[in-house]
Amino acid sequence: MSAPLTTQTLHALLARAGDTPFYAIDRAAVDERIAALRVQLPDTLQLCFAVKANPLPALLQHLATRLDGADISSAGELACARAAGFSAGHIGFTGPGKRDSELSAAIEAGVRICAESTGEIERIAAHCARLGRTARVALRANPAFAISGSRVRMSGDSFFGIASEDLPDAIALLRSHGLPFAGLHYYCASRLLDATEIVALHDHCTGEALAICARAGVALPWLNLGGGFGVPVAADERALDFAPVAENLHALDARLRAAHPDARLALEPGRYLVAEAGHYVCRVIDRKSVRGRTWLIVDGGAHQHLQATLQPDRLQPANFPMTLHPQAATDEREVVSIAGPLCAPFDVLARDIELPRARPGDLLVVHCSGAYGASASPVNFLGHPPPAELLF
């Protein structure tokens, strides 16, 4: 987790940004999280980054020298990852609706394409024939595994991937087109905080992958177990205990290599690597009382940080951790609610949070904001300017 921003650091960042609102990502905190994972994970495991979590070019350049690859979901993300220095051979292209132009770009770049349907396999084969190229094609699996610890689920009754029971036939289709089978990809849920559930999920996916390849009569060169590791935001959430997850991954890596000596295990976290390293900084522009509730109105909100406001992945919105930096020192504290500048009822950053007494001009820092920030928000809504995004 990023160290608290001192007033001196905050104002230095504000000078760089030029104005509020802005995002700031602490590179030391990112490095600390990566190092903590590297110590625990198998040496041969490929640790990749889900670019969708934060495609900030400066951040991607930083990560490209520290990680083993990237997961992308569009031609735009492919261009960003390549420009940042990620090797094409270590990029995986996922997503259920890849356009023909994107498949062609992926084939020409030489990235691993994670096909999500038999129709996509047919289109890949057609593009390979037209281009006179081959492609490395992995298959995204959709297992029938019940997940209770997250509302963000991509397995079971979902449009993602190929139903696991249909994967042997999909592998046969690949081989009929002369396309090399490049492995299996799983990504079943996001924001998981329960180590026991993650261990059970990884066990299921690994066992299933081995059985599928045995049935299809093929070697398994690569098994990506995805990411989905959560970070605590709400007051009642606790940090993921990663130790049992890592211990189990060592056992799964050994099991995988016993059956397929050349196989590589992979993970592709996004939020878990960068969320707690990031801060969203905005300014108080007004305070008001409405029927006994004190509201602070700030210049940042849902148009730039949807995850902190509408929170579509939660049953009930939670207050992100945040701190107020008053212009003048004060011992007064108060319970307030905080809204952004939008003419929209969902633009609420916090309800009933205790902070130092605020005045217009004070800076509000929303922590845990390094993932799914500006790039995952409706930044064009109402014509507000985009936030600056800094790496420090």
Contacts in CASP RR format, 6 or more apart in sequence:
PFRMAT RR
TARGET T0000
AUTHOR 0000-0000-0000
METHOD contacts of the structure
MODEL  1
MSAPLTTQTLHALLARAGDTPFYAIDRAAVDERIAALRVQLPDTLQLCFA
VKANPLPALLQHLATRLDGADISSAGELACARAAGFSAGHIGFTGPGKRD
SELSAAIEAGVRICAESTGEIERIAAHCARLGRTARVALRANPAFAISGS
RVRMSGDSFFGIASEDLPDAIALLRSHGLPFAGLHYYCASRLLDATEIVA
LHDHCTGEALAICARAGVALPWLNLGGGFGVPVAADERALDFAPVAENLH
ALDARLRAAHPDARLALEPGRYLVAEAGHYVCRVIDRKSVRGRTWLIVDG
GAHQHLQATLQPDRLQPANFPMTLHPQAATDEREVVSIAGPLCAPFDVLA
RDIELPRARPGDLLVVHCSGAYGASASPVNFLGHPPPAELLF
1 29 0 8 1.000
1 276 0 8 1.000
1 277 0 8 1.000
2 26 0 8 1.000
2 28 0 8 1.000
2 29 0 8 1.000
2 276 0 8 1.000
2 277 0 8 1.000
2 278 0 8 1.000
2 279 0 8 1.000
2 367 0 8 1.000
3 26 0 8 1.000
3 28 0 8 1.000
3 29 0 8 1.000
4 323 0 8 1.000
5 13 0 8 1.000
5 24 0 8 1.000
5 279 0 8 1.000
5 323 0 8 1.000
5 325 0 8 1.000
5 365 0 8 1.000
7 325 0 8 1.000
9 392 0 8 1.000
10 281 0 8 1.000
10 325 0 8 1.000
10 363 0 8 1.000
10 365 0 8 1.000
13 22 0 8 1.000
13 24 0 8 1.000
13 281 0 8 1.000
13 390 0 8 1.000
13 392 0 8 1.000
14 20 0 8 1.000
14 22 0 8 1.000
14 281 0 8 1.000
14 363 0 8 1.000
16 388 0 8 1.000
16 390 0 8 1.000
16 392 0 8 1.000
17 24 0 8 1.000
17 281 0 8 1.000
17 387 0 8 1.000
17 388 0 8 1.000
17 390 0 8 1.000
18 388 0 8 1.000
19 388 0 8 1.000
20 281 0 8 1.000
20 282 0 8 1.000
20 283 0 8 1.000
20 299 0 8 1.000
20 300 0 8 1.000
20 363 0 8 1.000
21 280 0 8 1.000
21 281 0 8 1.000
21 282 0 8 1.000
21 283 0 8 1.000
21 298 0 8 1.000
21 299 0 8 1.000
21 300 0 8 1.000
21 301 0 8 1.000
21 304 0 8 1.000
21 387 0 8 1.000
22 280 0 8 1.000
22 281 0 8 1.000
22 387 0 8 1.000
22 388 0 8 1.000
22 389 0 8 1.000
22 390 0 8 1.000
23 56 0 8 1.000
23 278 0 8 1.000
23 279 0 8 1.000
23 280 0 8 1.000
23 281 0 8 1.000
23 369 0 8 1.000
23 370 0 8 1.000
23 373 0 8 1.000
23 374 0 8 1.000
23 387 0 8 1.000
23 388 0 8 1.000
23 389 0 8 1.000
23 390 0 8 1.000
24 278 0 8 1.000
24 279 0 8 1.000
24 281 0 8 1.000
24 390 0 8 1.000
24 391 0 8 1.000
24 392 0 8 1.000
25 54 0 8 1.000
25 56 0 8 1.000
25 59 0 8 1.000
25 274 0 8 1.000
25 277 0 8 1.000
25 278 0 8 1.000
25 279 0 8 1.000
25 370 0 8 1.000
25 389 0 8 1.000
25 390 0 8 1.000
25 391 0 8 1.000
25 392 0 8 1.000
26 277 0 8 1.000
26 278 0 8 1.000
26 279 0 8 1.000
26 392 0 8 1.000
27 59 0 8 1.000
27 62 0 8 1.000
27 277 0 8 1.000
27 391 0 8 1.000
27 392 0 8 1.000
29 276 0 8 1.000
29 277 0 8 1.000
29 278 0 8 1.000
30 59 0 8 1.000
30 62 0 8 1.000
30 63 0 8 1.000
30 273 0 8 1.000
30 274 0 8 1.000
30 277 0 8 1.000
31 66 0 8 1.000
33 272 0 8 1.000
33 273 0 8 1.000
33 274 0 8 1.000
33 276 0 8 1.000
33 277 0 8 1.000
34 47 0 8 1.000
34 66 0 8 1.000
34 67 0 8 1.000
34 273 0 8 1.000
36 242 0 8 1.000
37 47 0 8 1.000
37 242 0 8 1.000
37 246 0 8 1.000
38 47 0 8 1.000
40 242 0 8 1.000
40 243 0 8 1.000
40 246 0 8 1.000
41 47 0 8 1.000
41 246 0 8 1.000
41 249 0 8 1.000
41 267 0 8 1.000
42 249 0 8 1.000
42 250 0 8 1.000
42 253 0 8 1.000
42 265 0 8 1.000
44 253 0 8 1.000
44 264 0 8 1.000
44 265 0 8 1.000
45 249 0 8 1.000
45 253 0 8 1.000
45 264 0 8 1.000
45 265 0 8 1.000
45 266 0 8 1.000
45 267 0 8 1.000
46 68 0 8 1.000
46 69 0 8 1.000
46 90 0 8 1.000
46 224 0 8 1.000
46 264 0 8 1.000
46 265 0 8 1.000
46 266 0 8 1.000
46 267 0 8 1.000
47 67 0 8 1.000
47 68 0 8 1.000
47 69 0 8 1.000
47 266 0 8 1.000
47 267 0 8 1.000
47 269 0 8 1.000
48 67 0 8 1.000
48 68 0 8 1.000
48 69 0 8 1.000
48 70 0 8 1.000
48 71 0 8 1.000
48 90 0 8 1.000
48 92 0 8 1.000
48 224 0 8 1.000
48 266 0 8 1.000
48 267 0 8 1.000
48 268 0 8 1.000
49 60 0 8 1.000
49 63 0 8 1.000
49 67 0 8 1.000
49 69 0 8 1.000
49 70 0 8 1.000
49 71 0 8 1.000
49 268 0 8 1.000
49 269 0 8 1.000
49 270 0 8 1.000
49 273 0 8 1.000
50 70 0 8 1.000
50 71 0 8 1.000
50 227 0 8 1.000
50 268 0 8 1.000
50 269 0 8 1.000
50 270 0 8 1.000
50 271 0 8 1.000
51 60 0 8 1.000
51 70 0 8 1.000
51 71 0 8 1.000
51 72 0 8 1.000
51 73 0 8 1.000
51 77 0 8 1.000
51 80 0 8 1.000
51 81 0 8 1.000
52 71 0 8 1.000
52 72 0 8 1.000
52 73 0 8 1.000
52 77 0 8 1.000
52 270 0 8 1.000
52 372 0 8 1.000
52 375 0 8 1.000
52 376 0 8 1.000
53 270 0 8 1.000
53 271 0 8 1.000
53 273 0 8 1.000
53 274 0 8 1.000
53 275 0 8 1.000
53 370 0 8 1.000
53 371 0 8 1.000
53 372 0 8 1.000
54 270 0 8 1.000
54 274 0 8 1.000
54 370 0 8 1.000
54 371 0 8 1.000
54 372 0 8 1.000
54 373 0 8 1.000
54 375 0 8 1.000
55 77 0 8 1.000
55 80 0 8 1.000
55 375 0 8 1.000
56 375 0 8 1.000
56 389 0 8 1.000
56 391 0 8 1.000
57 80 0 8 1.000
57 83 0 8 1.000
57 84 0 8 1.000
58 389 0 8 1.000
58 390 0 8 1.000
58 391 0 8 1.000
59 274 0 8 1.000
59 391 0 8 1.000
60 70 0 8 1.000
60 80 0 8 1.000
60 81 0 8 1.000
60 83 0 8 1.000
60 84 0 8 1.000
60 85 0 8 1.000
60 86 0 8 1.000
61 84 0 8 1.000
61 85 0 8 1.000
62 391 0 8 1.000
63 70 0 8 1.000
63 84 0 8 1.000
63 273 0 8 1.000
64 70 0 8 1.000
64 81 0 8 1.000
64 84 0 8 1.000
64 85 0 8 1.000
64 86 0 8 1.000
68 90 0 8 1.000
68 266 0 8 1.000
69 86 0 8 1.000
69 87 0 8 1.000
69 90 0 8 1.000
69 91 0 8 1.000
69 92 0 8 1.000
70 81 0 8 1.000
70 86 0 8 1.000
70 90 0 8 1.000
70 91 0 8 1.000
70 92 0 8 1.000
71 91 0 8 1.000
71 92 0 8 1.000
71 94 0 8 1.000
71 226 0 8 1.000
71 268 0 8 1.000
72 78 0 8 1.000
72 80 0 8 1.000
72 81 0 8 1.000
72 91 0 8 1.000
72 92 0 8 1.000
72 93 0 8 1.000
72 94 0 8 1.000
72 111 0 8 1.000
73 93 0 8 1.000
73 94 0 8 1.000
73 95 0 8 1.000
74 102 0 8 1.000
75 99 0 8 1.000
75 101 0 8 1.000
75 102 0 8 1.000
75 105 0 8 1.000
75 106 0 8 1.000
78 91 0 8 1.000
78 93 0 8 1.000
78 102 0 8 1.000
78 105 0 8 1.000
78 106 0 8 1.000
78 109 0 8 1.000
78 111 0 8 1.000
81 91 0 8 1.000
82 88 0 8 1.000
82 91 0 8 1.000
82 109 0 8 1.000
88 109 0 8 1.000
88 110 0 8 1.000
88 111 0 8 1.000
89 110 0 8 1.000
89 111 0 8 1.000
89 112 0 8 1.000
89 136 0 8 1.000
91 109 0 8 1.000
91 111 0 8 1.000
91 112 0 8 1.000
92 111 0 8 1.000
92 112 0 8 1.000
92 113 0 8 1.000
92 114 0 8 1.000
92 138 0 8 1.000
93 102 0 8 1.000
93 106 0 8 1.000
93 111 0 8 1.000
93 112 0 8 1.000
93 113 0 8 1.000
93 114 0 8 1.000
94 114 0 8 1.000
94 116 0 8 1.000
94 140 0 8 1.000
94 185 0 8 1.000
94 187 0 8 1.000
95 114 0 8 1.000
95 116 0 8 1.000
95 140 0 8 1.000
95 160 0 8 1.000
96 116 0 8 1.000
96 117 0 8 1.000
96 159 0 8 1.000
96 160 0 8 1.000
96 161 0 8 1.000
97 116 0 8 1.000
97 120 0 8 1.000
98 106 0 8 1.000
98 113 0 8 1.000
98 116 0 8 1.000
98 120 0 8 1.000
100 123 0 8 1.000
100 127 0 8 1.000
103 113 0 8 1.000
103 120 0 8 1.000
103 123 0 8 1.000
103 124 0 8 1.000
103 127 0 8 1.000
104 127 0 8 1.000
104 131 0 8 1.000
106 113 0 8 1.000
106 135 0 8 1.000
107 113 0 8 1.000
107 124 0 8 1.000
107 127 0 8 1.000
107 128 0 8 1.000
107 131 0 8 1.000
107 133 0 8 1.000
107 135 0 8 1.000
108 131 0 8 1.000
108 133 0 8 1.000
110 135 0 8 1.000
110 136 0 8 1.000
111 136 0 8 1.000
112 136 0 8 1.000
112 137 0 8 1.000
112 138 0 8 1.000
112 182 0 8 1.000
112 222 0 8 1.000
113 124 0 8 1.000
113 135 0 8 1.000
113 136 0 8 1.000
113 137 0 8 1.000
113 138 0 8 1.000
113 182 0 8 1.000
114 137 0 8 1.000
114 138 0 8 1.000
114 139 0 8 1.000
114 140 0 8 1.000
114 185 0 8 1.000
114 224 0 8 1.000
115 121 0 8 1.000
115 124 0 8 1.000
115 137 0 8 1.000
115 138 0 8 1.000
115 139 0 8 1.000
115 140 0 8 1.000
115 162 0 8 1.000
115 170 0 8 1.000
116 140 0 8 1.000
116 160 0 8 1.000
116 161 0 8 1.000
116 162 0 8 1.000
117 161 0 8 1.000
117 162 0 8 1.000
118 162 0 8 1.000
118 166 0 8 1.000
118 169 0 8 1.000
118 170 0 8 1.000
118 173 0 8 1.000
121 137 0 8 1.000
121 170 0 8 1.000
121 173 0 8 1.000
121 174 0 8 1.000
121 177 0 8 1.000
121 179 0 8 1.000
122 173 0 8 1.000
122 177 0 8 1.000
124 135 0 8 1.000
124 137 0 8 1.000
124 179 0 8 1.000
125 177 0 8 1.000
125 178 0 8 1.000
125 179 0 8 1.000
127 135 0 8 1.000
128 134 0 8 1.000
128 135 0 8 1.000
128 177 0 8 1.000
128 179 0 8 1.000
134 178 0 8 1.000
134 179 0 8 1.000
134 180 0 8 1.000
135 179 0 8 1.000
136 180 0 8 1.000
136 182 0 8 1.000
137 174 0 8 1.000
137 179 0 8 1.000
137 180 0 8 1.000
137 181 0 8 1.000
137 182 0 8 1.000
138 181 0 8 1.000
138 182 0 8 1.000
138 183 0 8 1.000
138 184 0 8 1.000
138 185 0 8 1.000
138 222 0 8 1.000
138 224 0 8 1.000
139 161 0 8 1.000
139 162 0 8 1.000
139 167 0 8 1.000
139 170 0 8 1.000
139 171 0 8 1.000
139 174 0 8 1.000
139 181 0 8 1.000
139 183 0 8 1.000
139 184 0 8 1.000
139 185 0 8 1.000
140 160 0 8 1.000
140 161 0 8 1.000
140 162 0 8 1.000
140 184 0 8 1.000
140 185 0 8 1.000
140 186 0 8 1.000
140 187 0 8 1.000
141 161 0 8 1.000
141 162 0 8 1.000
141 164 0 8 1.000
141 167 0 8 1.000
141 184 0 8 1.000
141 185 0 8 1.000
141 186 0 8 1.000
141 205 0 8 1.000
141 208 0 8 1.000
141 209 0 8 1.000
141 212 0 8 1.000
142 154 0 8 1.000
142 155 0 8 1.000
142 156 0 8 1.000
142 158 0 8 1.000
142 160 0 8 1.000
142 161 0 8 1.000
142 162 0 8 1.000
142 163 0 8 1.000
142 164 0 8 1.000
143 155 0 8 1.000
143 156 0 8 1.000
143 164 0 8 1.000
143 186 0 8 1.000
143 188 0 8 1.000
143 204 0 8 1.000
143 205 0 8 1.000
143 208 0 8 1.000
144 155 0 8 1.000
144 156 0 8 1.000
144 163 0 8 1.000
144 164 0 8 1.000
145 155 0 8 1.000
145 156 0 8 1.000
145 188 0 8 1.000
145 201 0 8 1.000
145 204 0 8 1.000
145 205 0 8 1.000
147 153 0 8 1.000
147 155 0 8 1.000
147 188 0 8 1.000
147 189 0 8 1.000
147 192 0 8 1.000
147 197 0 8 1.000
147 201 0 8 1.000
148 197 0 8 1.000
149 189 0 8 1.000
149 192 0 8 1.000
149 193 0 8 1.000
149 194 0 8 1.000
149 197 0 8 1.000
150 189 0 8 1.000
150 190 0 8 1.000
150 191 0 8 1.000
150 192 0 8 1.000
150 228 0 8 1.000
150 313 0 8 1.000
151 191 0 8 1.000
151 313 0 8 1.000
151 314 0 8 1.000
151 315 0 8 1.000
152 189 0 8 1.000
152 190 0 8 1.000
152 191 0 8 1.000
152 313 0 8 1.000
153 188 0 8 1.000
153 189 0 8 1.000
154 160 0 8 1.000
154 187 0 8 1.000
154 188 0 8 1.000
154 189 0 8 1.000
154 190 0 8 1.000
155 186 0 8 1.000
155 188 0 8 1.000
155 189 0 8 1.000
160 187 0 8 1.000
162 170 0 8 1.000
164 208 0 8 1.000
164 212 0 8 1.000
167 184 0 8 1.000
167 212 0 8 1.000
167 216 0 8 1.000
168 212 0 8 1.000
168 215 0 8 1.000
168 216 0 8 1.000
171 181 0 8 1.000
171 212 0 8 1.000
171 213 0 8 1.000
171 216 0 8 1.000
171 218 0 8 1.000
172 216 0 8 1.000
174 180 0 8 1.000
174 181 0 8 1.000
175 181 0 8 1.000
175 218 0 8 1.000
181 218 0 8 1.000
181 221 0 8 1.000
182 221 0 8 1.000
182 222 0 8 1.000
183 220 0 8 1.000
183 221 0 8 1.000
183 222 0 8 1.000
183 223 0 8 1.000
183 224 0 8 1.000
184 209 0 8 1.000
184 212 0 8 1.000
184 213 0 8 1.000
184 220 0 8 1.000
184 222 0 8 1.000
184 223 0 8 1.000
184 224 0 8 1.000
185 224 0 8 1.000
185 226 0 8 1.000
186 205 0 8 1.000
186 209 0 8 1.000
186 223 0 8 1.000
186 224 0 8 1.000
186 225 0 8 1.000
186 226 0 8 1.000
187 224 0 8 1.000
187 226 0 8 1.000
187 227 0 8 1.000
187 228 0 8 1.000
187 268 0 8 1.000
188 201 0 8 1.000
188 205 0 8 1.000
188 226 0 8 1.000
189 201 0 8 1.000
189 228 0 8 1.000
190 227 0 8 1.000
190 228 0 8 1.000
190 230 0 8 1.000
190 271 0 8 1.000
190 313 0 8 1.000
191 228 0 8 1.000
191 230 0 8 1.000
191 271 0 8 1.000
191 313 0 8 1.000
192 198 0 8 1.000
192 201 0 8 1.000
192 228 0 8 1.000
192 229 0 8 1.000
192 230 0 8 1.000
192 240 0 8 1.000
193 230 0 8 1.000
193 232 0 8 1.000
193 237 0 8 1.000
193 238 0 8 1.000
193 239 0 8 1.000
193 240 0 8 1.000
194 240 0 8 1.000
195 240 0 8 1.000
195 241 0 8 1.000
195 242 0 8 1.000
195 243 0 8 1.000
195 244 0 8 1.000
195 245 0 8 1.000
196 244 0 8 1.000
198 229 0 8 1.000
198 240 0 8 1.000
198 245 0 8 1.000
199 244 0 8 1.000
199 245 0 8 1.000
199 248 0 8 1.000
202 225 0 8 1.000
202 245 0 8 1.000
202 248 0 8 1.000
202 249 0 8 1.000
202 252 0 8 1.000
203 248 0 8 1.000
203 252 0 8 1.000
205 223 0 8 1.000
205 225 0 8 1.000
206 223 0 8 1.000
206 225 0 8 1.000
206 252 0 8 1.000
206 255 0 8 1.000
206 256 0 8 1.000
207 255 0 8 1.000
209 220 0 8 1.000
209 223 0 8 1.000
210 220 0 8 1.000
210 255 0 8 1.000
210 256 0 8 1.000
210 259 0 8 1.000
213 219 0 8 1.000
213 220 0 8 1.000
213 260 0 8 1.000
219 260 0 8 1.000
219 262 0 8 1.000
219 263 0 8 1.000
220 256 0 8 1.000
220 259 0 8 1.000
220 260 0 8 1.000
220 263 0 8 1.000
221 260 0 8 1.000
221 262 0 8 1.000
221 263 0 8 1.000
221 264 0 8 1.000
222 263 0 8 1.000
222 264 0 8 1.000
222 266 0 8 1.000
223 256 0 8 1.000
223 263 0 8 1.000
223 264 0 8 1.000
223 265 0 8 1.000
223 266 0 8 1.000
224 265 0 8 1.000
224 266 0 8 1.000
224 267 0 8 1.000
224 268 0 8 1.000
225 249 0 8 1.000
225 265 0 8 1.000
225 266 0 8 1.000
225 267 0 8 1.000
226 266 0 8 1.000
226 267 0 8 1.000
226 268 0 8 1.000
226 269 0 8 1.000
227 267 0 8 1.000
227 268 0 8 1.000
227 269 0 8 1.000
227 270 0 8 1.000
227 272 0 8 1.000
228 269 0 8 1.000
228 270 0 8 1.000
228 271 0 8 1.000
228 272 0 8 1.000
229 240 0 8 1.000
229 242 0 8 1.000
229 245 0 8 1.000
229 269 0 8 1.000
229 271 0 8 1.000
229 272 0 8 1.000
230 240 0 8 1.000
230 271 0 8 1.000
230 272 0 8 1.000
230 275 0 8 1.000
231 239 0 8 1.000
231 240 0 8 1.000
231 271 0 8 1.000
231 272 0 8 1.000
231 275 0 8 1.000
231 276 0 8 1.000
231 368 0 8 1.000
232 238 0 8 1.000
232 239 0 8 1.000
233 318 0 8 1.000
233 320 0 8 1.000
233 321 0 8 1.000
233 368 0 8 1.000
234 314 0 8 1.000
234 318 0 8 1.000
234 319 0 8 1.000
235 318 0 8 1.000
235 319 0 8 1.000
237 318 0 8 1.000
240 272 0 8 1.000
249 265 0 8 1.000
249 267 0 8 1.000
252 265 0 8 1.000
253 265 0 8 1.000
256 263 0 8 1.000
256 265 0 8 1.000
257 263 0 8 1.000
270 371 0 8 1.000
271 371 0 8 1.000
271 372 0 8 1.000
274 370 0 8 1.000
274 371 0 8 1.000
275 368 0 8 1.000
275 369 0 8 1.000
275 370 0 8 1.000
275 371 0 8 1.000
275 372 0 8 1.000
276 367 0 8 1.000
276 368 0 8 1.000
276 370 0 8 1.000
277 370 0 8 1.000
278 367 0 8 1.000
278 368 0 8 1.000
278 369 0 8 1.000
278 370 0 8 1.000
279 365 0 8 1.000
279 366 0 8 1.000
279 367 0 8 1.000
279 369 0 8 1.000
279 370 0 8 1.000
280 300 0 8 1.000
280 304 0 8 1.000
280 305 0 8 1.000
280 308 0 8 1.000
280 365 0 8 1.000
280 366 0 8 1.000
280 369 0 8 1.000
280 373 0 8 1.000
280 387 0 8 1.000
281 363 0 8 1.000
281 364 0 8 1.000
281 365 0 8 1.000
281 366 0 8 1.000
282 298 0 8 1.000
282 299 0 8 1.000
282 300 0 8 1.000
282 301 0 8 1.000
282 340 0 8 1.000
282 363 0 8 1.000
282 364 0 8 1.000
282 366 0 8 1.000
283 298 0 8 1.000
283 299 0 8 1.000
283 361 0 8 1.000
283 362 0 8 1.000
283 363 0 8 1.000
283 364 0 8 1.000
284 296 0 8 1.000
284 297 0 8 1.000
284 298 0 8 1.000
284 324 0 8 1.000
284 358 0 8 1.000
284 359 0 8 1.000
284 360 0 8 1.000
284 361 0 8 1.000
284 362 0 8 1.000
284 363 0 8 1.000
284 364 0 8 1.000
285 297 0 8 1.000
285 298 0 8 1.000
285 299 0 8 1.000
285 341 0 8 1.000
285 360 0 8 1.000
285 361 0 8 1.000
286 296 0 8 1.000
286 297 0 8 1.000
286 360 0 8 1.000
287 294 0 8 1.000
287 295 0 8 1.000
287 296 0 8 1.000
287 297 0 8 1.000
287 336 0 8 1.000
287 358 0 8 1.000
287 359 0 8 1.000
287 360 0 8 1.000
288 294 0 8 1.000
288 295 0 8 1.000
288 297 0 8 1.000
289 295 0 8 1.000
293 337 0 8 1.000
294 334 0 8 1.000
294 335 0 8 1.000
294 336 0 8 1.000
294 337 0 8 1.000
295 336 0 8 1.000
295 337 0 8 1.000
295 338 0 8 1.000
295 339 0 8 1.000
296 336 0 8 1.000
296 337 0 8 1.000
296 338 0 8 1.000
296 339 0 8 1.000
296 358 0 8 1.000
296 364 0 8 1.000
297 338 0 8 1.000
297 339 0 8 1.000
297 340 0 8 1.000
297 341 0 8 1.000
298 338 0 8 1.000
298 339 0 8 1.000
298 340 0 8 1.000
298 341 0 8 1.000
298 349 0 8 1.000
298 364 0 8 1.000
299 340 0 8 1.000
299 341 0 8 1.000
300 340 0 8 1.000
300 341 0 8 1.000
300 349 0 8 1.000
300 387 0 8 1.000
301 308 0 8 1.000
301 309 0 8 1.000
301 340 0 8 1.000
301 341 0 8 1.000
301 342 0 8 1.000
301 347 0 8 1.000
301 349 0 8 1.000
302 309 0 8 1.000
302 310 0 8 1.000
302 340 0 8 1.000
302 342 0 8 1.000
302 344 0 8 1.000
302 346 0 8 1.000
302 347 0 8 1.000
302 377 0 8 1.000
302 378 0 8 1.000
302 381 0 8 1.000
303 342 0 8 1.000
303 347 0 8 1.000
303 377 0 8 1.000
303 378 0 8 1.000
303 379 0 8 1.000
303 380 0 8 1.000
303 381 0 8 1.000
303 382 0 8 1.000
303 384 0 8 1.000
304 373 0 8 1.000
304 374 0 8 1.000
304 377 0 8 1.000
304 379 0 8 1.000
304 384 0 8 1.000
304 386 0 8 1.000
304 387 0 8 1.000
305 349 0 8 1.000
305 366 0 8 1.000
305 369 0 8 1.000
305 373 0 8 1.000
305 374 0 8 1.000
305 377 0 8 1.000
306 312 0 8 1.000
306 372 0 8 1.000
306 373 0 8 1.000
306 376 0 8 1.000
306 377 0 8 1.000
306 378 0 8 1.000
307 313 0 8 1.000
307 369 0 8 1.000
307 371 0 8 1.000
307 372 0 8 1.000
307 373 0 8 1.000
307 376 0 8 1.000
307 377 0 8 1.000
308 320 0 8 1.000
308 349 0 8 1.000
308 366 0 8 1.000
308 369 0 8 1.000
309 317 0 8 1.000
309 340 0 8 1.000
309 346 0 8 1.000
309 347 0 8 1.000
309 348 0 8 1.000
309 349 0 8 1.000
310 317 0 8 1.000
310 346 0 8 1.000
311 317 0 8 1.000
311 318 0 8 1.000
317 348 0 8 1.000
317 351 0 8 1.000
319 349 0 8 1.000
319 350 0 8 1.000
319 351 0 8 1.000
319 353 0 8 1.000
320 349 0 8 1.000
320 350 0 8 1.000
320 366 0 8 1.000
320 367 0 8 1.000
320 368 0 8 1.000
320 369 0 8 1.000
321 366 0 8 1.000
321 367 0 8 1.000
321 368 0 8 1.000
322 338 0 8 1.000
322 349 0 8 1.000
322 350 0 8 1.000
322 353 0 8 1.000
322 355 0 8 1.000
322 364 0 8 1.000
322 365 0 8 1.000
322 366 0 8 1.000
322 367 0 8 1.000
323 355 0 8 1.000
323 364 0 8 1.000
323 365 0 8 1.000
323 367 0 8 1.000
324 355 0 8 1.000
324 356 0 8 1.000
324 358 0 8 1.000
324 362 0 8 1.000
324 363 0 8 1.000
324 364 0 8 1.000
324 365 0 8 1.000
325 362 0 8 1.000
325 363 0 8 1.000
325 364 0 8 1.000
325 365 0 8 1.000
326 356 0 8 1.000
326 357 0 8 1.000
326 358 0 8 1.000
326 359 0 8 1.000
326 362 0 8 1.000
327 359 0 8 1.000
327 361 0 8 1.000
327 362 0 8 1.000
328 359 0 8 1.000
330 356 0 8 1.000
330 357 0 8 1.000
332 356 0 8 1.000
332 357 0 8 1.000
333 354 0 8 1.000
333 355 0 8 1.000
333 356 0 8 1.000
333 357 0 8 1.000
334 354 0 8 1.000
334 355 0 8 1.000
334 356 0 8 1.000
334 357 0 8 1.000
334 358 0 8 1.000
335 352 0 8 1.000
335 353 0 8 1.000
335 354 0 8 1.000
336 350 0 8 1.000
336 352 0 8 1.000
336 353 0 8 1.000
336 355 0 8 1.000
336 358 0 8 1.000
337 348 0 8 1.000
337 350 0 8 1.000
337 351 0 8 1.000
337 352 0 8 1.000
337 353 0 8 1.000
338 348 0 8 1.000
338 349 0 8 1.000
338 350 0 8 1.000
338 353 0 8 1.000
338 364 0 8 1.000
339 347 0 8 1.000
339 348 0 8 1.000
339 349 0 8 1.000
340 347 0 8 1.000
340 348 0 8 1.000
340 349 0 8 1.000
341 347 0 8 1.000
341 384 0 8 1.000
342 381 0 8 1.000
342 382 0 8 1.000
343 382 0 8 1.000
344 381 0 8 1.000
349 364 0 8 1.000
349 366 0 8 1.000
358 364 0 8 1.000
374 386 0 8 1.000
374 387 0 8 1.000
374 389 0 8 1.000
379 386 0 8 1.000
379 387 0 8 1.000
END
